[in-house]
Structure formats: C-alpha cells, structure tokens
Amino acid sequence: MRARLLAASLALLACAPREPPHWPEGGARLLLPAARWDRPGEAPIELRPDGRVLEGGEVLFVIDSVGRVVDDDHEPVALLLPDGRLVGTNERFLGYVGVSNAAPPWSDYAWVAVRPDGSVMHFGADGEREPGGRWHGCEGAALRTCTLVTHLLASERARAPGAGFSFGVGVGIGVGF
C-alpha cells in the first residue's frame, strides 16, 4: 500500500511544471516603475514598484527585477532571459521581448510595440496596426518592463475566444504558462 502511495506521489511530481531554465539566478535586469497603461475600452493595467501587475485591483501576475514572472500564487510562469527570449515552465518558448517591441513564439516579427512616449501599437499578421492605449511612467530603462507586460497581456488576448488563434500559453486567473 505504501509503495503505491509513493509511486502515485512521484507520478504527480513528475507531471508538475518545471521552472524555466536559469530560474534561481534570474535573467534580464528590469526596472520596476510605478506605471499605468490606459487601454481603450478596457480596464487600465497598473504596474507597481513591487512588481505586481494589476487589472481592476486584482493581481494578474508579479514580475521581479531579474525577469522572473510568477502568478498570483507565486508559482513560476516565465523568465525573460538577457538575450530577449521569454521562456515558460517546461522550457516552452514564449516569444521575444526587446526594449520596445515583442514577438510571439510563432513569428520573428513584432506584434506589439511600446514607443518611447508610452503609446502602444499592436501589429496584425497582414501588417495592419491597431492603437493600444498609452503607458504612463515607462520612460527610459523602465520601457522594457512595460513591453514585457504588454507582451504577456497580448498573449492572453490571443487566447481569448474568437481571437482566431491560440498558442497554449496565458497569464491570468488560474492560467499559467
């Protein structure tokens, strides 16, 4: 009986998501500003200096100063590596994040950009552009952090019903990478 319980426990552990590579030491250095993204037709996103990212007062995820992203239960979600690769649990590639633009995992081309003035632009597969509001408080070195948040939320948007495509990652309530 005890052997069966041990085997079952080990099987459950084997199925648990593994932290992204280099998790303990972290990845890209990020500045965590007090910032706000005002989005058209949607609730604003707040980025707090403690790394919490909120929508409507609810924590969506938390970022730290070495590129680690955890969910609201502090479970690993992703790690931004210094070279711009975003890696999720079980070593899933989640795209590239540069200083002011980010590309999804299925493309080499940017799908979001955060300009130095804070304005956000979404890019469609056929080249169309869609304004996405404006970040306030993301000047200078903080721009990459705001680009990361924008990319993570664009990933969630891509998974939304009716979005037309999905790549199996997400950020938000009860959903992890």
C-alpha angles and dihedrals in degrees: 000000000000091000090055091051091049091049091049091049092050091049090053091049091050089057094050114108114261119231116257114268114277091019097144095054095036129219136241118021111244134188112224109211132177097257140158131205112206106202124192112252094356138086114272120258118230124204112196127201089247088061098253114143112205138186116191090348092304120119111240097177142324129242125197131206093263097055101265117143121199132178124244089277090054093248116146115266107162146339126218107217121212091252091059099257113137111211125189133198116305087027094285113168109234101180139270127297120195129176095280108004140042136200128208120241093258097054142050090211127087118256096183135031132186110202123213089257089058097252114143123217126189118204123208126215091256093050100262116144127218123189112234105191129260139291118221118200098025100112124142118342092005091067093086092054091052090047089053092051090047091051093048091051092045086055090055091046090053089056094052118115111272094019090120097230140044133189101190103254131103148159125220145062110359094343123108138176 
